[in-house]
């Protein structure tokens, strides 16, 4: 786990980190470099999108985004927008403004974590991108302004000027494109590739991954009682197996209400996302004193990633563990 008391005085920062991030202040390093792995691309190899190209949902053709393909649906201050994983799988970060709020929409394919953050820290508005480094198979981000590193899974800065700061995570749904349109309307805007010839949009560079026996870049202990690449619904340090939710239809835990949402495909199964198997999803809400439901920030990670972040937490499964 991240250690807030750790600094770089006793840790040798890898040479390639210092060369790729020359503005970074490595004197406040909160992770052991030995816990990190290179995903292959270096800085810039996974380019963030800073000015997303938009199109109304009603103008999206079936071959561009299928009805069951996964998107991140975000609603802020009365404005809704969809961020397809077919785009994010090639970029991992989209810096955008929605409902007047600067946000970063992020996706880490190898741990299946999608998160949306407020890009403001104090008076600063930051722009984010992927470092190309992984911890527990999850992407490490950096902000271009200070070159501090941020762990996408925890929303916390682990080095640099902003070390120990935490980004504000915003509620969002990982849902099918059809489900997004049903709640947002055909006029809602959808992010599409700005330069479609630059990447194989719609293709999955990690094909077969969520059928694997173990994660690609995580050497830590694996969870008991559940397959490492099974999906779970995680709210803070609590988690429920997605197949348990599928079976029950609804799970209530205190004021939390978790509803099963069928019809969503995997993004990391078949070579083409549109041909991938259905995995479904979740709608997570909190019941207020008046009985009204409000959306809750959550993730749907692979079980191994949740276990790496919360090694003492229990994942509730069909057999009760």
N, C-alpha and C positions, 0 to 999 in steps of 0.2 A: 504494500500500500504506500501511498505518498507519505513522506515524512516531512512535516512543516518545519522541523528543526534542522533539516539537512542543508548543508551548503556545499559549494564546490571545492572547499579548501582541501578535502581529503579525496577528491574524486578527479580523475583525469578525464576531461571532456574530450571526446573523440575529435581528431583533427578535422575530419570532413564536416562536422557540425560547425566548427569555428570558421571554416572557409565558406560554407554556404550561407551562414548567418553572421556576417561580419559586424553588424550593429548590435548583436545580442549581448546582454550582460549575463555571463555565465557564473557570476559570483553567488547567485542565489538559485542553486539547482536543487530541486526537490525529488529527483528520481535518480536511481542508479542506472547509468548508461547500459549496464549489463542486462537490464530488464527490457531493453529496446531491441527491435529487429528492423532491418531495412526491408520495406515492401518491394524494393526494386527501383522505382522512380526516385530521383533526387528532387530537390526544390524546383518547382516549375514543371516537373514531369506530369503532375496531375493539376492542370491549370484551373483555378477557381473562375467562376463566372461573376463578373462585376456589374454588368448591365444586361440583365436577362431579356431575351426577346420573348414577347408575349403574343398570344393569340386567343381569341374567345373560344370557349369549349365547343360551341356549336360549329366552329369552323375546322375542328380537328377531324381528320379523316381516320377511319378505322385502322389503316395500315401505319399511321403515325403513332397512335396510342390505342391499344385495344381496351375494350370495356373492363376487362378484369385485371389489366396491368396496374401495378402499385404506384401510387403517387403520395406525396406528403401534402395533405390539405391543411392550409393555415387560414385562420380567420382572425383579423385584428381590426378593431374599431369600425366594424361594418363592411370591411373589404375582405374578399376571399380570393385565394390563389392556389393553384395546384403546381407542385414541383415533381414531375415524373422521375422515378428512379432510373428510367431508361436514359435520362440526361445526367442525373447525379452520379450514376455508377462510373461515368467518365470524368467527372469534375470534383465530386465529393463536397464541394462548398459552393453555395450561391449567395453572394452578398447582394441584398435587395433592400427595398423600402416598401413596407406594406402598412396601410392604415396610418401613414405618417411616422411609422416607427422603423428605424434601421435594424434589420435582422440579418442573421446568417442562418441559412438552411443547410444542414449538414447530413451526410450519409457515410457510414463506414461499412462497406459491403462485407468484409470478412468477419465482423461481429454482429452485423445486422442492426446496428444502432442508428436510428434517425433522430436528430434533435434540432430544435430551432432556438436560437439565442437572440437576445437583445444585444446589439453590437456596441452599446454604450458602456463605458467604464468611467465613472466620474463624469468629467466634462468632455472626455475624448470619445470619438466615434471611430471604431477600429474596423479594418478590413481583414478578413481571414482567408487562409489558404492551407493546403495540406503540406506537411513537411516531407512526406514520403516515409516517415518512421512510424513504427507500430509498437504499441504496448498491449499485451494480451490480444493481439491481432486487431486492435482498434486504433484508429488513426490519431496521430498527434498533429494538432493544428498549430499555426503560428499567426500572429498579427503582423501585418507589414509595417506598422508604425514603429513598434519597439523590437520586433522579432522575438518577443516572449513566446514560449511554447505553451499550448493549452491542450489538456487532455479532453478530447471530445466526449468520452463516456462520462466523465465526472464534472465537466464544465469548468475545471479549475486550472489556473495557470501554474505550471510546474517549473518555470524558470523566468529569469529576466526581470524587467521593470515591474511587471504585474504579478510576480510570484505570489501565490496564495490568494489572489483575487478569484472570485467565482462569477461567471457570467449568469445572467438571469435567463433561465430556460422558460420557454413559452409553450403552452398547450398546442398540440398539433396532432393530426390523425394520419397514420399510415393506413391507407384505404385504397380500394379499387377506384379506377377512374369513373366508373359508373356511379359508385356511391358518392364520390365528390360532386358530380354533376347533379345528382338527385337532391343534395342539400344546398348546393351553391347556385344552381341554375345554369342554363346554357350560355348565359352572357358572362359568366365568371372567366377570369383570365387564367391561362395555362402557360407555363414556361415551355418553349420549344427550342431546339438547337438554333443558335444564331448562325453557325457555319456548319451545316449538316454534312458537308463533305470531309470535315476534319476528323471525325470519329465515326465508328460503326454504331451509331445510335440505334437502339433496339436490340443490339447484340449483347450478350452477357460474357465478359472476359473471364468469369469465374465459373464456367458451366460445370455442373455436377457437384458444386461445393456443398450445398446443404444436404446432400446425400452421403457425404464423406463420414468416416468413422471418427475423425478428430480434426481440430482446427489446423490451419496451415502454419500459423506463426505464433503459437502459444504453447509454452513448455510447462506451464504450471499445473497444479493438481486439477483434475476434472471432477465435476459434481457426481454425487452418488444418486442412483435411482432414476436417472434421466439421461438420454443420449446427449452428448456434448453439443450437437448442432440442432437439437430440438429447440423450438422457439418458446419463450416464456413472456408473460406480461409482467413488467416490472414497474412498481411505484415505490420510489425510494429504496428501502432495503427489504421490501416484500415482493414476492414473485409467485406467479401461478403458471403452470404449464398451459400452453395454448391449446393442447388437445383436451385438457380438463375443461377449459372454458367452452370448447366446441361441444363437449358432451353435455354440459350443464345448461348452456345457453346464457345463463347469467350467474355471476358470483357476487355476493354482497359480503363485505367485511367492514363492520362498523359503518361509517358514512360513505365508504367507497362502493360504487356500483360499476361492475365490469360486464359489458354485454358483448356477446359473440357477434361478429360481423363476417358472414360468409362471402365467397366470391372473389377473393383477392389472390392473385398469383404470386409466386416467388419471383425474386429478381435474380437469384443466383442458382438456378436449376438448369434449364435447357440452354443450348447455345443462343436461342432467340427467346427473349423474355416472354413474348406473346405465346410461346409454345410450352411454357413452364407449368408445373403442376400447381393446383390451388392449395393455398395454405390458410387462407382466411385471416382475420384480424380481430382487433378489439376496440371498443369504445369505452373509455374510462372516465367516469364522472364522480363528483362528490355531491351527496345530498345535503342541502342546507336545512336550517331549522324550519323553513317554510315548506320543505318537501321538494323544492325545485332542484334540478340537477345542473351542475356547471362542470365544464370539461377540466380534466386534471392532466398535467404534464406527466408523461410516462414514456416508456420505451418498450420495444418488443425484440429484445436481443436473443442471440443464441444462448443456451443455458451455460456454456463454458464461460462466456464473457460476463454474465451476471455473477457467476461463482467467483471469478477472478477479482471482481470489484468488491464483492461482499462474501468473503469466504466462510463466515460464520452464519450466514442467513440460510433459511430453509426455502426450498422451492416446493410448493404444494403441487403434488402430482395426483394422478388417478388412484394410486395405491395409498394415498394419504400421507406420503412423506413430503 
